[in-house]
Amino acid sequence: MNFSVVATALKTGCALGLLALLTACSSGPEKRSPAELGPDPALLGIKQAWTVKIPPVEFPVDIKVNGSTVEMASSDGSLLALNAVTGAEIWRTNIKAQIAAGPGSDGRTSAVITRDNELVALELGQEIWRQKLNAQSFTAPLVAGARVFVVTADRTVSAFDGKSGRKLWSQQRPADSLVLRQPGVLLAVGDTLVVGLSGRLVGLNPGNGVIRWEAAIASPRGANEIERLVDLVSHVGRVGTVVCARAYQAAVGCVDAGRGSLLWTKTASGAAGVDADNQLVFGAEGDGKVFALRAANGDTAWESDKLKYRKLLAPVVLGRSVAVADESGWVHLLSREDGALLKRLSTDGSSPAAAPILAAGTLIVVTRKGAVFGFRPE
């Protein structure tokens, strides 16, 4: 797949003019045949427990987990909340606008961003306000502490009152000439708002937007703007205050967000996010190689090329296994200890719209065709 660069006007009060957006596709050699899939070893007892249909998903949807409730969105404006254990629908609505990013949710208030750059907030599925943003956003809003936080493609972080939609503050960093048209990093760690800005994790005071610390996972390098692009991508691994993230095509690293200190960083050449537990950090490179790094220092614990050239999404830790989905709709469960294949799950054959997530003991996969699958241990 080729990279496509799109020139897009981002209208801001500072009149930024044109900013190029790079759409990240799977990296690695083109026209390589993916590794052949052998028989399913069926070493884990896990099977499909339920399935739900939603409209097709054209953007990298975020699947938001709050206890046993999961929320997701479709391109046509549909939002849905499900019980992760049973697949039962809790609520469903449509905001009458195409969605570009989201949802974010705290379990009561949900928020999405439309293709018209509107931030839309809902309470238990009922819309409560809309606010126009000054630029595009591809990252799901964060809803926390009765506020809605947004990061836009012009490197602006903003906070809105969760009840009224009133803007509380904005913090803008100098915009790069290229940014990824792909979800980035935005999460809360204790009383700190943690956001990915270029190749850095930045800790902000959520009350006023003042920067508390910065930690560089990767620094821009290279002969041209594409080679210098090091945006942090969504799906991070978090254990306590430690956040591990990937810088696009550059590195994987871990930061102690409680102290704002970089623990380690290691060169890596993928575009999908990572997951972690208290011992290992898991990821997949652009060529389909799956790896585990030691959380303490970034040393390699194991690597597997069994899924080479299969165009993998971010992994998720699932007990003694690691689940990783490929572009053909297969979900592969690898051993957490050595990367050996334990089980393979099928979906509807279309590309996943998001990396698999774990909610209330259920592995959930959403496809581009709008099929939602819940897999549970037997």
JOHUCOR-V743517 format. One record per backbone hydrogen bond with DSSP energy under -0.5 kcal/mol. CO is the residue of the C=O (numbers start at 0). NH is the residue of the N-H. E is the energy in kcal/mol with one decimal. If there is no record, write none. Layout:
CO;NH;E
CO;NH;E
This chain:
3;5;-0.5
3;22;-2.3
5;7;-0.6
5;20;-2.8
7;9;-0.6
7;18;-2.1
8;10;-0.7
9;11;-0.7
11;14;-1.8
16;9;-1.5
18;7;-1.8
19;21;-0.5
19;178;-1.6
20;5;-2.4
20;22;-0.6
21;23;-0.7
21;180;-3.4
22;3;-0.8
22;24;-0.6
28;31;-0.5
35;37;-0.6
43;45;-1.3
44;377;-2.8
46;375;-2.6
49;373;-2.6
51;371;-3.1
55;57;-0.5
55;74;-1.5
58;60;-1.7
61;63;-0.7
63;70;-2.4
65;68;-2.0
67;83;-3.6
68;65;-3.0
69;81;-2.8
70;63;-2.3
71;79;-2.4
73;76;-1.6
74;98;-1.5
76;94;-2.3
77;73;-2.4
78;92;-2.3
79;71;-2.1
80;89;-3.2
80;90;-1.2
81;69;-2.3
81;83;-0.6
82;86;-2.9
87;82;-2.6
90;80;-2.7
92;78;-2.6
97;114;-2.3
100;112;-2.7
101;61;-2.1
103;110;-2.4
107;123;-2.7
108;105;-1.7
109;121;-2.7
110;102;-0.6
110;103;-2.4
111;119;-2.7
112;99;-3.2
112;100;-1.9
113;116;-1.6
116;132;-3.5
117;113;-2.5
117;119;-0.6
118;130;-2.3
119;111;-2.1
120;127;-2.8
120;128;-1.4
121;109;-2.8
121;123;-0.5
122;125;-1.7
124;126;-0.5
125;122;-3.2
128;120;-2.6
130;118;-3.5
135;152;-3.2
140;142;-0.5
141;143;-0.6
141;148;-3.3
143;146;-1.2
145;161;-2.6
146;143;-2.2
147;159;-2.3
148;141;-2.4
149;157;-2.8
150;138;-0.5
151;154;-1.6
154;172;-2.1
155;151;-2.4
156;170;-2.9
157;149;-2.4
158;167;-3.3
158;168;-1.2
159;147;-2.5
160;164;-2.3
165;160;-2.8
168;158;-2.3
170;156;-3.0
176;19;-1.6
178;21;-3.2
179;181;-1.6
182;233;-2.0
184;195;-2.3
186;193;-3.3
188;191;-1.5
190;205;-0.6
191;188;-2.8
191;193;-0.6
192;194;-0.5
192;203;-3.2
193;186;-2.6
194;196;-0.6
194;201;-2.8
196;199;-1.8
197;231;-1.4
198;216;-2.1
198;217;-1.7
199;196;-2.7
199;201;-0.5
200;214;-2.4
201;194;-2.4
201;203;-0.5
202;211;-3.5
202;212;-1.4
203;192;-2.6
203;205;-0.7
204;207;-0.9
204;208;-3.0
209;204;-2.8
212;202;-2.4
214;200;-2.7
214;216;-0.6
223;227;-1.4
225;228;-1.1
230;247;-3.3
232;245;-0.5
234;273;-2.5
235;237;-0.5
236;243;-3.5
238;241;-2.0
240;256;-2.9
241;238;-2.2
242;254;-2.8
243;236;-2.4
244;252;-2.4
245;232;-2.1
245;247;-0.6
246;249;-2.6
246;250;-1.5
249;267;-1.5
250;246;-3.1
251;265;-2.9
252;244;-2.5
253;262;-2.6
253;263;-1.4
254;242;-2.9
254;256;-1.0
255;258;-0.6
255;259;-2.3
255;260;-1.5
260;255;-2.9
263;253;-2.1
265;251;-2.7
268;285;-0.9
269;248;-3.1
274;281;-3.3
278;294;-2.8
279;276;-2.4
280;292;-3.0
281;274;-1.9
282;290;-2.7
283;271;-0.5
284;287;-2.0
286;308;-3.0
288;284;-3.0
289;303;-2.8
290;282;-1.9
291;300;-3.3
291;301;-1.4
292;280;-2.8
293;296;-0.8
293;297;-3.2
298;293;-3.5
301;291;-2.3
303;289;-2.5
304;307;-1.5
306;309;-1.7
307;34;-2.5
309;326;-1.4
310;326;-1.1
315;322;-2.8
317;320;-2.0
319;335;-2.6
320;317;-3.2
321;333;-2.9
322;315;-2.0
323;331;-3.0
324;312;-2.4
325;328;-1.9
325;351;-0.5
329;325;-2.4
329;331;-0.5
330;344;-2.9
331;323;-2.3
331;333;-0.7
332;341;-3.3
332;342;-1.5
333;321;-2.5
334;338;-2.0
339;334;-3.0
341;42;-3.5
341;43;-0.6
342;332;-3.0
344;330;-2.7
350;367;-2.6
352;60;-0.7
356;363;-3.0
358;361;-2.0
361;358;-2.6
361;363;-0.6
362;374;-2.8
363;356;-1.9
364;372;-3.0
365;352;-2.8
365;353;-0.9
366;369;-1.5
367;56;-2.2
369;53;-3.5
370;366;-2.2
370;372;-0.5
371;51;-2.3
372;364;-2.1
373;48;-3.5
373;49;-1.5
374;362;-2.8
375;46;-2.5
